[in-house]
């Protein structure tokens, strides 16, 4: 018994390490840690459903490698860096799946403890930053405390709907966890996280399944969002105003920031506000240059996009040739073409695919809903924030855990039926 407890505790420590390492904002360190954890937790066998998802990302990598070998022979440094980037979703999913298989019934308990730990660290960083710089600047808080965390909205919702996910929590502990994790999510001041929360919430409530009731709810949400945006637009927040203005300004430019098709490069405001769109335009022009091969299989492993000038990055460097972009679809297009995009879309479909419905198990149905919501959010996240491929992202871990835990519950249910 003590041996089992120590093994589960060790896996919890590995989960903490795998998620907390992202706080250092060093992908080389993250890759090394994730590779090590994925290796030492490796399972003897994997389900076909999980294998299909992993295979999608492996195929994208293989296509990019073959394309480079046959047509491009890109810079070796860029190829090694791309190899690490393109392996990230595979490593994250493996870590989540492996750890959940070992934690079994304790999966959600340790997920919540891990989320609480991460939120606590983030809240402390926010307090230190505010006191150090005596400012509530959105830009400053995000620069020093992190730009977003896709992990915590999942944990917040698991706590909020703990009974639906068979998680035992006292009323006091539930309120305390919600307060700490909710504050952390808010102080990331991330539009993406807020959208993620709404999408996952709608999924858990069953409102993403098309019926009369869900259409009515979605209409309310859309109307509320439209009215809220109109108010913000009329308020006309300033880019460099108060902290409140900074945040509202980011919301104001959200609808077109990543979707514009024409950018005035000589207008610094238009260029900076819509740089995500600018990257996409450059990538599309580079890939669809009249040749068939790059359109089908991209520019291969190590390919870069020339944005025409050196740009300051969040890593504190000036870069002109971008190996990865804000948009996962554009990044996959660059490395493996339209074939890669098709496979990437297939991976999102597999994530949201509902399984074990025939068992009529409410917990499995709720996990199915959460994974379906994850797939819906991945479409948006992949367009504006690199989806699975973002180097600071850890949702691959929690999605891997959800898939494994669904299988664990299904196996238990099938044994009861037998």
C-alpha positions in Angstrom: 0.0 0.0 0.0 2.8 2.4 0.9 4.5 1.6 -2.3 1.4 2.5 -4.3 1.0 5.8 -2.4 4.7 6.7 -3.0 4.4 5.9 -6.8 1.2 8.1 -7.1 2.9 10.9 -5.2 6.0 10.7 -7.5 3.7 11.0 -10.5 2.1 14.1 -8.9 5.6 15.6 -8.5 6.3 14.9 -12.1 3.0 16.6 -13.1 4.0 19.7 -11.0 7.5 19.8 -12.7 6.0 19.3 -16.2 3.6 22.2 -15.8 5.7 24.5 -13.6 8.7 24.4 -15.9 6.8 26.6 -18.4 7.0 29.4 -15.9 10.7 29.8 -16.8 9.8 30.8 -20.4 12.7 28.7 -21.7 11.7 26.2 -24.3 15.0 24.4 -24.4 14.5 23.6 -20.7 10.9 22.7 -21.2 11.8 20.3 -24.1 14.5 18.6 -22.0 12.2 18.2 -19.0 9.2 17.0 -21.1 11.4 14.6 -23.0 12.7 13.1 -19.8 9.3 12.8 -18.1 7.7 11.3 -21.2 10.5 8.7 -21.4 10.5 7.6 -17.7 6.7 7.4 -17.6 6.3 5.5 -20.9 3.4 3.0 -21.0 3.6 -0.5 -22.5 0.5 0.0 -24.6 -1.7 2.9 -25.8 -5.3 3.0 -27.0 -6.1 3.2 -30.7 -7.9 6.6 -30.1 -4.8 8.1 -28.4 -2.5 6.6 -31.1 -4.5 8.3 -33.8 -4.0 11.7 -32.2 -0.3 11.2 -31.7 0.1 9.9 -35.2 -1.3 13.1 -36.7 1.5 15.2 -35.2 4.1 12.5 -36.1 2.9 12.6 -39.7 3.2 16.4 -39.8 6.8 16.1 -38.6 7.6 13.3 -41.1 6.2 15.3 -44.0 8.3 18.3 -43.0 11.4 16.2 -42.7 10.9 14.5 -46.1 10.1 17.8 -47.8 13.3 19.4 -46.5 15.4 16.4 -47.5 14.0 16.3 -51.1 13.6 19.9 -51.9 15.2 22.4 -49.5 18.0 21.4 -47.2 17.3 24.2 -44.8 19.7 25.5 -42.1 20.7 22.8 -39.6 20.1 25.0 -36.6 16.6 25.8 -37.8 15.9 22.1 -38.5 17.0 21.1 -34.9 14.8 23.9 -33.4 11.8 22.8 -35.6 12.3 19.2 -34.5 11.9 20.3 -30.9 8.9 22.5 -31.6 7.1 19.9 -33.7 7.6 17.2 -31.1 6.0 19.4 -28.3 2.4 18.3 -28.8 3.5 14.6 -28.8 5.5 15.0 -25.6 2.7 16.9 -23.9 0.0 14.4 -24.8 2.3 11.5 -23.8 3.1 13.0 -20.4 -0.6 13.6 -19.6 -1.7 10.2 -20.8 1.1 8.3 -19.0 0.7 10.1 -15.7 -3.1 9.7 -15.7 -2.7 6.0 -16.4 -0.6 5.7 -13.3 -2.7 8.0 -11.1 -5.9 6.3 -12.2 -8.7 7.3 -9.8 -6.6 10.1 -8.3 -6.2 11.9 -11.6 -8.7 14.8 -11.0 -7.6 15.2 -7.4 -4.0 15.7 -8.4 -4.9 17.9 -11.4 -6.7 20.3 -9.0 -3.8 20.3 -6.5 -1.4 21.1 -9.4 -3.7 23.9 -10.8 -3.9 25.4 -7.3 -0.1 25.3 -6.9 0.4 27.0 -10.3 -2.3 29.7 -9.5 -0.7 30.4 -6.1 2.7 31.0 -7.8 1.2 33.3 -10.4 -0.7 35.3 -7.8 2.5 35.8 -5.8 4.3 37.0 -8.9 1.5 39.5 -9.7 1.7 40.9 -6.1 5.5 41.2 -6.4 5.4 42.9 -9.8 2.7 45.4 -8.7 4.7 46.3 -5.6 8.1 46.4 -7.4 7.0 48.7 -10.2 4.1 50.4 -8.3 1.9 49.9 -11.4 -1.2 48.1 -12.6 0.0 48.2 -16.2 -1.5 45.3 -18.2 1.7 45.1 -20.3 4.0 45.1 -17.3 2.0 42.4 -15.4 1.8 40.2 -18.4 5.5 40.7 -19.2 6.7 39.6 -15.8 4.0 37.2 -14.7 3.0 35.4 -17.9 0.8 36.0 -20.9 -1.8 33.2 -20.3 -2.2 29.7 -18.9 -4.5 27.3 -20.6 -4.2 24.8 -17.7 -6.0 26.8 -15.0 -9.4 27.4 -16.8 -9.7 23.6 -17.0 -9.0 23.2 -13.3 -11.4 26.1 -12.4 -14.2 24.4 -14.3 -13.4 21.0 -12.8 -13.8 22.6 -9.3 -16.9 24.5 -10.3 -18.6 21.4 -11.6 -16.9 19.0 -9.2 -20.0 16.9 -8.6 -20.4 16.2 -12.3 -16.8 15.0 -12.5 -17.1 12.9 -9.3 -14.7 15.1 -7.4 -15.2 15.3 -3.6 -14.7 18.8 -2.3 -16.0 20.5 0.9 -17.9 23.8 0.3 -15.1 25.8 2.0 -12.3 24.2 0.0 -14.3 24.6 -3.2 -14.7 28.3 -2.5 -11.1 28.8 -1.6 -9.8 27.0 -4.7 -12.1 29.0 -6.9 -11.0 32.3 -5.3 -7.2 31.6 -5.8 -7.5 30.0 -9.3 -10.1 32.5 -10.5 -7.9 35.4 -9.4 -4.9 33.9 -11.2 -6.9 33.5 -14.4 -8.1 37.1 -14.2 -4.6 38.5 -13.7 -3.3 36.8 -16.8 -5.5 39.4 -18.5 -5.7 37.1 -21.5 -8.5 37.4 -24.0 -7.8 33.9 -25.1 -8.2 32.5 -21.6 -11.6 34.3 -21.2 -12.8 32.8 -24.5 -11.5 29.4 -23.5 -13.4 29.6 -20.2 -16.7 30.5 -22.0 -16.2 27.8 -24.7 -15.5 25.0 -22.1 -18.3 26.2 -19.9 -20.8 26.0 -22.8 -19.4 22.6 -23.7 -19.9 21.2 -20.1 -23.4 22.6 -20.0 -24.1 20.9 -23.3 -24.8 24.1 -25.2 -22.4 23.3 -28.0 -24.6 20.5 -29.2 -27.1 21.9 -31.7 -30.7 22.0 -30.4 -33.4 24.6 -29.8 -32.2 25.3 -26.2 -28.5 25.5 -27.1 -29.2 27.8 -30.1 -31.1 30.1 -27.7 -28.2 30.2 -25.2 -25.7 30.8 -27.9 -27.8 33.6 -29.3 -27.8 35.2 -25.8 -24.0 34.8 -25.5 -23.5 36.3 -29.0 -25.8 39.2 -28.3 -24.2 40.0 -25.0 -20.7 39.9 -26.5 -21.9 42.1 -29.4 -23.4 44.7 -27.1 -20.3 44.6 -24.8 -18.0 45.1 -27.8 -20.1 48.0 -29.1 -19.8 49.7 -25.7 -16.1 49.2 -25.6 -15.8 50.5 -29.2 -17.7 53.6 -28.4 -15.7 54.2 -25.3 -12.6 54.1 -27.6 -9.9 53.0 -25.1 -6.4 54.3 -25.6 -3.5 52.0 -26.4 -1.2 53.6 -23.8 -3.8 54.8 -21.3 -4.7 53.4 -17.9 -4.4 49.7 -17.1 -8.2 49.5 -17.7 -7.8 51.2 -21.1 -4.9 48.9 -22.1 -7.0 45.8 -21.5 -10.1 47.2 -23.3 -7.9 48.3 -26.2 -6.8 44.7 -26.7 -10.4 43.6 -26.7 -11.3 46.4 -29.2 -8.8 45.2 -31.8 -9.6 41.5 -31.2 -12.1 40.9 -34.0 -9.7 41.9 -36.8 -6.2 41.6 -35.2 -5.6 38.1 -36.7 -8.0 38.3 -39.7 -7.0 41.4 -41.7 -5.9 40.8 -45.3 -4.3 44.2 -45.9 -1.7 45.8 -43.6 -0.1 49.2 -44.0 3.5 48.4 -43.2 4.4 52.1 -43.1 1.8 52.8 -40.4 3.3 51.6 -37.1 0.0 51.4 -35.4 -1.7 49.3 -38.1 1.5 47.2 -38.4 1.9 46.4 -34.7 -1.8 46.0 -33.9 -2.2 43.5 -36.7 1.1 41.7 -36.8 -0.6 38.3 -36.5 -2.4 39.0 -39.8 0.9 40.3 -41.3 2.6 37.0 -40.5 -0.2 35.1 -42.2 -0.1 37.2 -45.3 3.7 36.7 -45.6 3.4 33.0 -45.1 0.6 32.5 -47.7 2.5 34.6 -50.2 5.6 32.5 -49.7 3.9 29.1 -49.9 1.5 29.9 -52.8 4.1 31.4 -55.1 2.9 29.5 -58.2 4.7 26.2 -57.5 2.7 23.1 -56.7 5.1 21.4 -54.3 5.2 24.0 -51.5 1.5 24.4 -51.6 1.1 20.6 -51.0 4.0 19.9 -48.6 5.3 23.3 -47.5 8.9 24.4 -47.2 10.0 21.6 -44.9 11.7 21.3 -41.6 13.7 24.4 -40.7 11.7 26.7 -43.0 11.3 30.3 -42.0 9.2 33.3 -43.1 10.9 36.6 -43.9 8.8 39.4 -42.4 11.0 42.0 -44.1 12.4 43.6 -41.0 13.8 42.7 -37.6 11.1 42.6 -34.9 11.3 42.6 -31.1 10.0 39.3 -29.7 8.8 38.3 -26.2 12.0 36.4 -25.8 14.0 39.6 -25.8 15.5 39.2 -29.3 15.3 40.9 -32.7 14.2 38.4 -35.4 13.6 38.9 -39.1 13.2 35.2 -40.2 10.4 33.6 -38.2 10.5 29.8 -37.8 7.1 29.7 -36.1 4.2 32.1 -36.2 1.3 33.0 -33.9 -1.0 31.0 -36.1 -0.6 27.1 -35.8 -2.3 26.7 -39.2 0.2 29.0 -40.9 3.1 27.3 -39.1 2.0 23.9 -40.2 1.4 25.3 -43.7 4.9 26.6 -43.7 6.5 23.3 -42.6 4.2 20.7 -44.3 1.8 22.5 -46.6 -1.9 21.9 -47.2 -1.4 18.2 -46.5 -0.1 19.1 -43.0 -3.1 21.4 -42.3 -5.5 18.6 -43.3 -3.8 16.3 -40.8 -3.7 18.9 -38.1 -7.4 19.5 -38.5 -7.9 15.7 -38.3 -6.0 15.7 -34.9 -8.5 18.3 -33.6 -11.4 16.2 -34.8 -9.9 13.1 -33.0 -9.6 15.2 -29.7 -13.3 16.1 -29.8 -14.5 12.7 -30.9 -16.9 11.3 -28.4 -16.2 7.8 -27.1 -17.8 5.2 -24.9 -21.3 6.8 -25.2 -22.8 3.3 -25.2 -21.8 2.9 -21.5 -24.3 5.5 -20.4 -21.9 6.8 -17.8 -22.4 10.4 -16.7 -18.7 11.0 -15.9 -17.6 9.7 -19.3 -20.3 11.9 -21.0 -19.0 15.0 -19.1 -15.4 14.2 -20.0 -16.6 13.8 -23.6 -18.2 17.2 -23.4 -15.0 18.8 -22.0 -12.9 17.2 -24.8 -15.4 18.4 -27.4 -15.1 21.9 -26.0 -11.3 21.6 -26.1 -11.5 20.7 -29.8 -13.7 23.7 -30.5 -11.4 26.0 -28.6 -8.4 24.5 -30.4 -9.7 25.8 -33.7 -9.7 29.3 -32.3 -6.5 28.9 -30.2 -4.6 27.5 -33.3 -5.6 30.6 -35.3 -4.4 33.2 -32.7 -2.0 31.5 -30.3 -0.3 28.4 -32.0 -2.7 25.8 -30.4 -0.8 22.7 -29.4 2.5 24.1 -30.7 2.9 27.2 -28.6 6.0 26.7 -26.5 4.4 28.1 -23.3 1.3 26.0 -23.7 0.4 23.0 -21.4 -3.1 22.1 -22.5 -1.7 19.0 -24.3 -0.9 17.6 -20.9 -4.4 18.0 -19.5 -6.0 16.7 -22.8 -3.8 13.7 -22.6 -4.9 13.1 -19.0 -8.6 13.5 -19.9 -8.3 10.9 -22.7 -6.6 8.4 -20.4 -9.0 9.0 -17.5 -12.0 8.5 -19.8 -10.5 5.1 -20.8 -9.9 4.2 -17.1 -13.5 5.0 -16.2 -14.8 3.1 -19.3 -12.8 0.0 -18.3 -14.2 0.1 -14.8 -17.7 0.5 -16.2 -17.3 -2.4 -18.6 -16.0 -4.7 -15.8 -19.1 -3.8 -13.8 -21.4 -4.7 -16.7 -19.6 -8.0 -17.2 
